[in-house]
């Protein structure tokens, strides 16, 4: 079984071209499954049936996993059995009738008006690192890209004439995002006056640390936390909050859902639709606060 799982992981890596983070999640999920199967004395995928998978579902609940985690682990097992069927290792998928637990839809956190401006004004523009940090914040908000996408931007990905950036998203899918006048000004300032002082070994990446190395996600989270701590923002936010804010502001200003979907790089429109709930909730809040009869 271990050999087959290893082959499955290699299939995801080299044929499906899944990201390192996604591969790691699959490996964690499959280790949970194999641990359960070992306790059940199962060493052959052909011996896994519906009843055993029902027992596995109970096992996950008893381990106190959250509904979202259970859903992910079940989806991983489904993918594994799809692979096993495609390769004639098993004939049936025992996960077919196993349902994921219902997930509670949580509205994404977004920043409005003064909180957003407060955050963007924190970096010290008298320093090279401050200008870099200003660009990081502005690019998150202006383009809606993910953290993993931001750290992998190369200078050659930027088209200054069309104001677009080529992004390598989830599943190694390419898309182009746009940036506006404000982001353009900060980007030009950073590239011309700051990045040139940091470049080491001709690294192609846009965002560098003090030693000229490519910024990684941990460093971005660290500097983001430092910036938030200096602001007046009271809620717990992350770089992803600016992606949420980007999408919400576009919809509030009249952008259509399909356009926002493409800019965010969402594969399914359902994923983007969560932002319509956010905008409706914001409209409701404004109405209740502003209309004199709404408060009575």
Secondary structure, 3 states (H helix, E strand, C coil): CHHHHHHHHHHHHHCCCCCHHHHHHHHHHHHHHHHHHHHCCCCCHHHCCHHHHHHHHHHHHHCCCCHHHHHHHHHHHHHHHHHHHHCCCCCCCCCCCCCCCCCCCCCCCCCCHHHHHHHHCCCCCCCHHHHHHHHHHHHHHHHCCCHHHHCCCEHHHEECCCCEEEEECHHHCEEEEECCHHHHHHHHHHHHHHHHHHCCCCCCECCECCCCCECCHHHHHHHHHHHHHHCCCCCCCCHHHHHHHHHHHHHHCCCCHHHHHHHHCCCCHHHHHHHHHHHHHHHHHHHHHHCCCCCC
